[in-house]
Amino acid sequence: MKQFMDQDFLLSNETAKKLFHDYAEPTPILDYHCHINPREIAEDRQFENITQVWLGGDHYKWRFMRSCGVEEKYITGDASDKEKFLAWAKCLGKAIGNPLYHWSHLELQRYFGYNGALSEKTAEEVWELCNKKLADPSMSVRNIIRNSNVTLICTTDDPVDTLEWHDKIKADETFDVQVLPAWRPDKAMNIEKPDYPDYLAKLSEVSGVKINSFTDLKEALANRMDYFASKGCSVSDHGLEYVMYLPASEGEIEKILTKRLSGASVTREEELKFKTACMVFVGAEYAKRNWAMQLHYGCKRDNNTKMYDRLGPDTGYDCINNYAPSAQLADFLNALISQDALPRTILYSLNPNDNQAIGTILGCFQDSSAVGKIQQGSAWWFNDHKTGMQDQMISLANLGNLSGFVGMLTDSRSFLSYTRHEYFRRILCNLLGTWVENGEFPQDYEILGEIVKNISYYNAVNYFGFDL
């Protein structure tokens, strides 16, 4: 029997072990998509206890605790931090087969030096150990990032954001990890939302463009893109229900926005036409600026309205949406390439059944401007586990170019989540090692080592064009 999560955790053969320890393990981390707060980096936050850094905004853990029958008081309610931790420890002790078990114990091992198993039995011991460690200056936010071997972070930022915290980080010469903004304009496109006119008023104010028309909206967004670019932004991201393509004339789009600004609601067809026009516009703008475009889709959000009214979004009540017509995705990409305006694009579907469709769409739009110009993104959210990662990489290998894959990202709000890169790399190395051990690929470590290091780090550096 193997030892619990030892140095060869998830590495089932000698080739896998060599690939991980010699090539993947020492390679730096580039976190090109996350949801951490740049203010906490600028202020170099020091957490008071393990609950703050572990449970404060982690809806993955919240969902599991609810599945264990834990009262909401001990999840997002007014229980003390220690009570919440003890409740989580009791749940985690029984989380067999759940990736949270592996993620949590990798974090305990790497950041706190704890190699045991967290459960109700060990909760008090781990609480004291972690809190003592967190009081040490080496566990400030910046030092966690440094000690994780991270070279660059892209946060997620709205067009109306001032980016003031990015400025403060950049101006501080004592911190040499790049923290760059990434453009997330969902609110500028969500015409169906009740607060959409209020959002456009904010966008008007920060852009200096009074938005009374679609032409004005495009000008305002272009102005803010220029501002983001001046702060080092070269990456965009979109959270879409699905990648729609329902084209309409410029005149029709103007009428739709005028209708919405008058206070009237729009039909579902009008919403889709408007969002299509927005996406085609910004896609072309990204190509003009040499930005990469990330499209996250396939999610149905905020399903429990009772809890949404109580807690708001991003609290663990989302699910996979199985409606994502591949024909419209292909037509959208074709609309951009037809005008020579298709940017480097990464596609993430929350539905793993979309893997093969994405894999075939990629091949329709590749060219010599980049290795893997159109990418399938890393297994995302509900697929961010051993099986999901394996399935995504196997599908990509079957239908495209796995060696050109830009690899892992945290997509997290936690500063301890960099161990997810290690988790991914172990799974990657075991997959490649298994193919080699099965005689499906030669045991050529010069080639294999290059593939592992590139997927772990260097493909992303080159794909996004970061200066590292």
BELDATA-V113736 format. One record per helix or strand. SS is the DSSP state (2 for helix, 1 for strand). FROM is the first residue (numbers start at 0). TO is the last residue. If there is no record, write none. Layout:
SS:FROM:TO, SS:FROM:TO
This chain:
2:13:23, 1:28:30, 2:37:41, 2:49:53, 2:58:66, 2:71:73, 2:80:91, 2:98:111, 2:122:133, 2:136:138, 2:140:146, 1:149:153, 1:156:156, 2:163:170, 1:177:179, 1:182:182, 2:185:188, 2:195:206, 2:213:229, 1:234:238, 2:249:260, 2:267:288, 1:291:296, 1:298:299, 2:304:310, 1:318:319, 2:325:336, 1:343:348, 2:351:361, 1:373:375, 2:380:382, 2:385:398, 2:401:403, 2:418:436, 2:444:463
